């Protein structure tokens, strides 16, 4: 067991690399923490559709990672959720673009729950019957989800922005795409991506180090090293599929989405983490809830509380999405585009930036007091070839010139506008 101490944050981290390839990171916190939070994650997500394993190309339909997340809970003796519930443990799972995570939190029965979690991951149970049943469940979930105007807008905007990158597909796939999934396909995915060598296990909060060390010593087995899957992403054009589209729908308030496709300027890993951080800080300063522009838009009744700005930075695809509900979406659209490509430079001054950076850094560090947030971010940054504590230093090193460079990446010709208007009677 390797022990690390991050003095600036008073954080102890204990790391175990098991013989079977799995990495275990323990982040103990003393009282008043009474809860233990556990996350087992893999670098396999919704973008991992095509990949090469041991020299062979495998192709899977959109929604496979999300489908797999569901089916891992199927065990030969029943649904794994039931046993978690009987142990008094709150369990869940999630699929993002680049990873799948299985989590639980508990105050008691931590080791039995951990045993059950690992048993669940170690005993894949894919049958024709349970896969077909899951298709019906996910089909209903997709239909319900895709009836939501906001979800429809998000999916349509991605299709209008991306020609071929897998980001254009919804994480859950489509009703049609999930029909292609078979038990054999899921077993291939399991063997290639769910091997212990691909797993990262993080345990934070109330921890008995001695008990966990003994637990993993008993659990560990020596395994033959497997090949590492290589995800294949199609080459993406710098152009947009559509620059604008107006849809008429049965809605109460008209809606606007602006997608900004960013040119690729760096590598995956720490460079990507830094790019997203700088862009997020820039957009928060310009359009965040404490910005001058946000206050102006509210006062002019051009937006309501639903307004948000979101960044997505993935392999070979980086974008910004702005969403708003408004009674004057045409005016709002013109104002936002003009602001981000011209007037915003007047609102970015170095003095305000230095003051904002301190606030942003403080808010980020304070958020780490929340176990779930800290555990998720800790794992996310490891999968991005970085570290949570490096990221805090990286945040502190962001310069005013980097902020200006980030703003220059926002170009009018890379904006795709989607408007949802009330259906004409």
C-alpha angles and dihedrals in degrees: 000000000000117000122206128182121200100199097189090060098030089235125150117201125189118195128195124185105199124213089245089061101255118132119219121196119189120198107183121195123188128220135348083044110091097160129084117211120200129190126180110188140175131199091245121109147144094297092057096091102127121034143155121235122180090345095308125112117230123191124195131181125250111280097034096120092049091047090050091051089058096045096051086073089062110096131177090252096045143280113346091214090069094059092047088053092049089053090054091246127141107224132180143154137211140191122211130176092273109021147029120219133193114196143177137173125206144166094196136023092033096150095045089048091048090050089051093048092053092044088053091053092043098051111058111191113188118160131166089246098050093043092053090047090051091052089060092049095048091043090059090045091052093047091051092045094047092051087068110097092217093054091046090051093050092051094045092048092053089050089050092051104041128056099187113345111118089237086083089073124081114248090241093048121219135294087255098045096052090057087072093061116106136179088251092054091049091050090053090051090047094051093046104040107018098055112126088247087068096047128103117191119193123185119184139172123027104023135173100207096189093050093047093048090054091044094056093043088058094042098047121101130176113249135184110259112254131212116268115240115239114213114222117211119190119242109266125214118235089228129085124249090221129005095200142005135175120205125191113215142159097271135138099216124031116245137211131199123182117191118196115199111208124209115241111255106162150016135284118265125036093000091056091047090053093047092052092046094052093046092048092051091048094051093045090054092049104036106010122121092266096047126111092238093052090052090047093051091049093048091051089049091236093129139023133207091288091075115118143158119214132185126206118192114179136147108305093346128082125165148156124224123197118192130188142161113217144158087221105042095155092056091043092050093052092045094050094046092048091046097050095045099040124357097045091076089070091057095051107082125158097239093055090044094055091049092047093048091059091051093046092049091048092050091049094051091045090053089060089071085076106085096210093050093046094047093048094048092044090056095039092057093047089055087050090055092252139091134244092236093047088052091058090053089045090053091052091052096056111122134209090244090056089054091053091048090052091052090051089060088068105090129175093226089059095055121107113195123204121184126187111201132182113276113256112249 
